């Protein structure tokens, strides 16, 4: 069960467990996938892990500050306020 772990924490745990031999985790997965395909085994889970590890890390966007005409600042929201 995953629970309330963040994806970044899960990603780090997977990379750590796959890199226990000191090799690149993606290369290790590629070797395991190739071996499983030769044996005729299912590789969907390993291919999914490989895609997950290859995804770029998403950065949290910070709200931008806008300056009002009177010189005060306010945080810009994603939806404009209706009058």
C-alpha positions in Angstrom: 0.0 0.0 0.0 1.4 3.4 -1.0 -0.5 5.5 1.6 0.3 9.2 1.8 3.8 9.0 0.3 4.7 11.6 -2.3 5.7 10.4 -5.8 9.2 11.9 -5.3 9.7 9.7 -2.2 8.5 6.6 -4.1 10.8 7.4 -7.0 13.8 7.7 -4.7 13.0 4.4 -3.0 12.7 2.6 -6.3 15.9 4.1 -7.6 17.7 3.1 -4.4 16.5 -0.5 -4.4 17.3 -0.9 -8.1 20.7 0.7 -7.8 21.8 -1.6 -4.9 24.3 -3.2 -7.3 25.9 0.1 -8.1 24.6 0.1 -11.8 22.3 2.5 -13.5 18.7 1.5 -12.4 17.3 2.1 -16.0 20.0 -0.1 -17.5 19.3 -2.8 -15.0 15.5 -2.7 -15.8 16.3 -2.9 -19.5 18.4 -6.1 -18.9 15.6 -7.6 -16.8 13.0 -6.7 -19.4 15.1 -8.2 -22.2 15.6 -11.4 -20.1 11.9 -11.7 -19.3 10.9 -11.2 -23.0 13.3 -14.0 -24.0 11.6 -16.3 -21.5 8.2 -15.2 -22.7 7.2 -13.6 -19.4 5.1 -10.6 -18.8 7.1 -7.3 -18.7 4.4 -4.7 -18.2 5.3 -3.8 -14.6 9.0 -3.5 -15.4 8.3 -1.4 -18.5 6.0 0.9 -16.4 8.7 1.3 -13.8 11.2 2.2 -16.5 8.8 4.9 -17.9 8.2 6.2 -14.4 12.0 6.6 -13.7 12.6 8.2 -17.1 9.9 10.9 -16.6 11.4 14.3 -15.7 10.9 15.5 -12.2 8.0 18.0 -11.9 8.9 21.2 -10.2 6.5 23.0 -8.0 5.3 26.3 -9.5 5.4 29.2 -7.1 2.8 31.9 -7.5 4.1 35.1 -9.2 3.8 38.5 -7.5 2.0 41.2 -9.4 2.2 44.9 -8.6 -1.1 46.7 -8.3 -1.4 50.2 -9.8 -1.2 51.7 -6.3 2.2 50.0 -5.8 1.1 47.2 -3.4 1.8 43.6 -4.2 -0.6 40.7 -4.4 -0.2 37.0 -5.3 -1.5 36.1 -8.7 -4.2 33.4 -8.6 -4.9 30.9 -11.3 -8.5 32.2 -11.7 -9.2 35.9 -11.8 -11.7 37.2 -9.3 -15.1 38.3 -10.6 -16.3 41.8 -9.7 
